[in-house]
């Protein structure tokens, strides 16, 4: 067993520490010299690239195109939509000067006080304002609509308490920004993209999610409605995995974006925005991984299969290498990423532990005796089960095994999630369930005051009002007032 695995804290001992250590030990990311920011390492970025590639395909299949907008936003733009600026004001990083100069005492560089900007620039916390200022130039008539733009970018939100992937000052994401002629089209777009996110989470990340609507207290700053997908981590906490916002005409009015409709009348444009970020990496880690390291769903694993030779001399290695060549070619033809690790500077035991730590879904080990028996040892990362398999037809067997692992990882996460959803009918019951972890379905009277009080007393927030589920009315667990339906409470990241 490699030293890295021996040193990995167990989830049952300290879940937060287990997560932080795993991110570093599995070579996903590390802290940077910039406070609150991380370095995403090549292996971690390879996972993000696979996420990005698949999401980008799904966006384009629904008619969206990519564009890019400036990183810096004039401060005055953020002042135009009151709720929006209030929501982000405390998180903004501000550029005030445009030049440095050498200090007169030779100690280094200093900000040139004479190079102050006439108007400060904000490093984008999100791009609604700069994009809607741009859309004003693009839209004159209903014939110019809809605009279905997405951008892959970085954003910056000044976070005081950070955790790699889950909450960092700078993070990577995509943000879709669409413009529509009618309210109905915009609402349809917001729900459509929520469903795209849910499909991606479940089919590729193997993470079951609940689709719902945020309360007024939890919705995006400047939105009329925020739709969300909520996932449950192995410690029972919720993680908001993606959001899609119906913005109404708020930003169109703030930036005076009007169009001539089919009746030849001027009307403000209807808008949506939607996004997911590198926070999905955190969701992937915390939903599936175990005390041995990462567990990656095959659909997103950078390396799906590793083949490790077992040999005593150069002659045995040559024989194994010759046989493995056709296996590697066969797997690649099936679109499977595979590596034959014949490096001689690490022992097989170290390689086993290292690939286990990094969550490679399937490991094949093959030596001289295996060649004689026409077999190979297979280990699947999700269950850690090992068995011997014939080399005949091994490529198809591995391809089917990867799909089985993908499905099993999802089924395991779904079973865990569903077994940790409980119904509370009293406040005492509610508090007990919240302490034990998981999602709690409970009645709420619909007021922000009650929502805030419950959060203050239990640290639980309303994650969403589910789009599907029980709509039976009842009484609020906190106030006893009438409640339209149950909502989902949980502690969250």
N, C-alpha and C positions, 0 to 999 in steps of 0.2 A: 504494500500500500504506500503510495507516494506521501511525502511529508505534508503536501498541501491538503490532502484529505484528512489526515490525522488532526490538523490544526483547525479545520472548519467547525465552527460552533454549531451545535445541534439546534434545530428549530424549536424543540421543546424547552430548551434552556434559555434561549434569548433570540426570539424571531427576528428582531430588528438587527441585531449584531450578525446573525446568520446571513441576512440579506446583504448587509454592507460588505461582509467578508467575501461572499460569493461573487459579487460584482467585480471585485478586485482579483480574486484568485482565479476566476474563470477567464480573465483577460478581456473583460467587456469594457471597462472604463477605469479611470483613476482621477483623483483630485488634481486640479491644475494650480498654477501659480496665481490665478485670478480668483479671489474669494467668491465662493458660490457657483463657480463654473467647473465643468468636468472636461476631461479629455476622453473622447470615445475612441477606444483602441480598435485596431483592424478587425478583430474577431467580433466585437460588439457592433461595429459599423457594418460588417457583412450581414448581420441579422437585420439591422435597420434597412439596408439596401434591398433585401428580399421583401420586407414589408412595403417599402416605398414602391418597388417595382410592381407588386401585385395591386396595391391600392391605385397606383397610377393607371394601370390597365382597367380597373373597375370604373374609375372616374371617366376615362375616355369612352368606355362602352356605354356610358350614360350621357354622352354628348358634351363632356367638358373638355376644355383646352387649357394648356398651361401658359402662364405669363409671369412676369416678374416686375415688382414695384419697389420703390426706394426703401432703403433701410431707415433713413432719417425722415422724420415728419415734422413740419413746422409746428411750433407750440400752439399757434392760433387755431390750427385744425382741430386739436383736441378740445378746444373750448366751445366748439359749435354744437356738440350733442351733450347736453348737461349730464344725463345719466351715465353716459359712456366715460366722460372725463372723471366723474366722481368715482367710478368703478376702478379706474386704473391710475389715478393721480398719485397714490402712495407707492406705486411700483415702478415709476418711470425714471430712467436714467437720462440726464440732460447734457447735451453738448453745448457749451457756452463759448468756446474759442476755436479758432481755426489754425493756430500756429504756435509752435514752440520756439525757444531760443536758448542759446548757451548762457548759463548763469555767469555773471561777471566774476564771481570768485572761483570759477572753474570746477564747481562741484557737480556739474551735470546740466541737464536741460530743465527749463522752467517754462511755465505758460507765459506767453507774451501778453502782457496786460493790454497792449494796444491792438490786439487781434480779436477783440470781443465781437461776437456775431451781433448783427442788428436784431435778429430774432433767434432765440434759442431753438435748437432742434432736438426732438425726442427720438431716442432709439426705439424703434417700433415695439410696443408691447403686443400689438395686433394691428391689422392694416386697414380696418374699415374706413378710417378718415382719409388716408392718402388715396385709397382706391376709389372712394365715392367722389372725391375731388376730380379724379381722372375720368370717371364715368360721365361726368357732366359734359365733357368734350366728345364723348362717343355716342351719346343718346340724344336724338332730336325727335324721332318718330317711333311709332309702334313697330315699324319695319326693322328698327335697330335692336329689337328685343326678341327673345331673351339674350342676355349676355351670361355665359356660363364659364367663368374663369376660375382657375385654381393656381395657387403658387406654392412651390416648395421653398421654404425659407428658414431662417433663424429669427427668433424674437428674444427680447430681453425684458424681464420683469424682476425688479430688485427684491429678491427674496432674502429674508434674514436667517431662516432655518432651512437648510437644504439637505437633500438626500439624492444621490446619483440616480438619474433617470426619472425619479418620482417628482422631484421638485428642485430645479436648478435655476439660477438666475438667467442664463442663456440656455435655450433648448431648440431643437430642430422640430419642425412640424410642417404640415400643409394646411393652408387656409383657403377654402373655397369662398368666392364672393359672387353672387349671382343677382341679376336684375331682371325684373319681370313686369309685364303689362297689367297683370291682375293679382289681386290678393290670393285667389284660388291657386293660380300657377305657383306663386311663391310658397304657399303652404304645402303644396304637393311636392315641391322641390325639397323643402326642409325635411319632410317625412321620408322622401325617397333616399336622401343621403344618410339619414339615420339608419335605414334598412341596409344600405351599402356597408356602413360601419359594422352593423350587427352581423351581417353575412361574413365579413372579413374576420371578425373576432372569432366566430364559431367555426368556420370552415378552414381557416388558415392558422390562427393562433390557438385553436382548440380551447377557447375560453368562452364558457356560456355567459350570456349577458341578459339583463332585463331591460327592455325598452320602456321609457317613460317620459314624463314631462316634469320639469323642475318647478318648484314653487316660486312665487314672486320674489321671495327672499334669496333664492339660490340661482335665479336665472342670470344669464349673461348681461352685462351692463349695456343698456341700449336696446335690448331685445324685447319683443312682446311675448314671445314664447321660446323656451329653450328645451329641446328634446335631448335625451341623454341615453347612453347605454352604461349600465352599472354592472361591474363584475365583483365577485367575492374572492378575496385572497385566502390563503390557507390559515391565516390567523383570525378569520372571521370578519375582517374589516372590508369595507367597500372601497372600490377604486373607480372613479369616473373615467371611463375608457375612451369616450368620444362624445362630442356635442354637436348639435345642428340647431341653428337659431333662425326663427322667423322674425325679421327685423321690422316688418311693416313698412311704413314710409318714413320712419324716423330719420335715417341717414339721407334719404333723398331730399327731405325738407331742410335738413341742416346744411346741405351743399347745393340746394336749389337744382336738383336733377329732375327735370320735367320732360314729358314727351307729348306729342300730339297723337291722341288715340284715334281709333277708327271712326269715331263720330266727329273728328276734327276739333276736339277740345283738349286743352292742356290738362295734364294730370301728373301727379308725382309717381315716380317709379316705386315698385314693391321689391323688397330685398330679402336675401338670406345670406348667412355665412355659416361655415361649418369647418371643423378641424379635429385632427388627431395629432399626437406628438410622440416624441421619444419616450413619453410616459408609458406607452404600450410595451416598451422593453421591460419596465418594472412589472407590469401586469403579467407578462410572459414568465418572468423569473418566479414571481411570488405565487402564481397559480399552480405551476407544475413541478418545480424543482424540489429536491429532497436533500437528505443529510450527506449524500455522496456528491452533490453538485447540481449542475444544470440538468434539466430534462427538457429537451427542445422538441416541439412537434416537427415531424419530417418536412412538412410543407414550408417551414421557415428556417430549418437548420442549414447553415452555410455548407456544412459537410454532412451528408446523410449516411455515408458508409465509409468506414476505415478498415483497411485490410492490413493485418500485422503478421509478418513472417516469423516463424519459430525455427531457428536453425543453430547448428553447432559449428559449421564451417562454410567456406565460400561455395563449395560444391552443392550443399543443401540449399543455400540461399539462391543460387542460380537456378536450381530445379523448381523451387517455389515461384521465383520471379517469372519464369517461363510460363508456368501454368496460370499464374494470376493475370498475366497480360490480357488474355482473352476475356477473363471475367471483368476486368476494368473496362475494356472496350464495350462489352455487352451491356454493362450498367450505364455507361455514358450514352449509348444509343437509346436507352430508355429514359433519358433525361435525368438520370440520378447522379448527383455529385459524389465522387468517390476518390479516396486517396490510398495509395499503397505506400505505407510508411516503412521503408527499408533502411532508415537512418541507423547507422551503426554506433552512434554516440549515446544511445539510450537503451536500457534493457527493456524487454517486452513488458515486464511488470510495471515499469514506470509509464510506458505508453498506454497500457490498459487504464491505469488510474487517471492519467492526464485526459484521455478522450472521454472517460466517464465523467470527470469533473466538468468538461466542456459540453456535455450533453449530446454527443454524437449518437444518433438513434440506433445504428446497427454497427456492431464490431464483428469482423471475421478474423479468426486466427487460424493459420494453416502452416503445418510443418511437414517434415519428411514422412512421418507415420501417416499423416492425413493423406498425403499424396498416394501412398501405398494402398490405403483403404478407399481412395476416391471420395474423401469426406472433408468437411470443414467445420470448425467450431463456431457457432453463432451466439452472440449475446445481444439481447435487446435492452436498450437503456431504460425503457419505461418500467420494466418489471425486474431487471437484472437477471433474468432467466437465461441459462446457457443450455444449448443442446447441439448435438452433432447432426449434420445434414449432408446428403449426397451432393457432390459437385455437379452432377448431371442436372441441368435446368436451374442452376443456382441463381441465375440472373432474374428469372421470372419469380422464383421463390422470394428473393430479397425485395423485388418491386411490390409484391403482394404483402410482404411483412411490413414494409414501410407504411402502407395504407392501414394495415391492422393496428400499428402503433399509433398512428394519427387518430384513429377512431377510439382506441382504448384510452388515450390521454384525455380526449374530450369527455368520454363517458365517465371517467374517474372524477374529473373536475365537476361535471354536472351532478354526479351523485353526492359529492361533498357539498356543493352549493345547495342542492335541494334538501339535504338532511339538516342544513343549518338555516332554514327559513321557518320561523315559527309565528304563530298568531297570538297576540296579546289582547286580553279583554279587560284588563285592569292596569292601573299605573304601577302597582307593586309587581305584577307579573311582567310588565314591560321592562322595568328597571332590572329585574333578575335576568331576563333574556339578553338585554344589552350588555350586562356584565359578562355573561357567558360567551358572547360573540355571535356574529351572524346577522342575518336580515330579520327584522321584526315587522310583521304586518299589523298595523294598528290604526284605529280611527283617530282622526284629527279634525278639529273644528274649522279649519281653513284660515285661521288668523296667523299673521306673522308673530303676534305677541306670544301665542302659545308655542309656536315653533321655536322662538328664541328662549323661552323659559325652559322648555324641555332640553334644549342644547346646553344651557347653563347648568342644569341639574344633573345631566347624564352624559354629556359630551356626544350625544347622538344627534345626527341631522336627518332631515327628510331627504333621502337620496333621490326619490322620484315618486310621482303619481303614475303607477303602471298603466301602459296603454291597454294591456290585456289583464284580465283577472277579475276578482270579485268586486262588483259595484253595489253590493248591498249596503244601504244606509245603516247608520248606527249612532252611537254616542262617543264623543271624544274621550280618550282614556285620561286626559289631564283635566279638562274642565267639565266634562259631562254634558256639554252642549251638543246639538245635532251635528252629525258628520255625514257627508255625502257618500264616502267610500273609504276603504282602508288605503293607507300609503305605506311606503317602505322606509323605515328608519334603520340607521346603522351608524356605528363609528366609522370613520373613513380616513383615507390618506389624502 
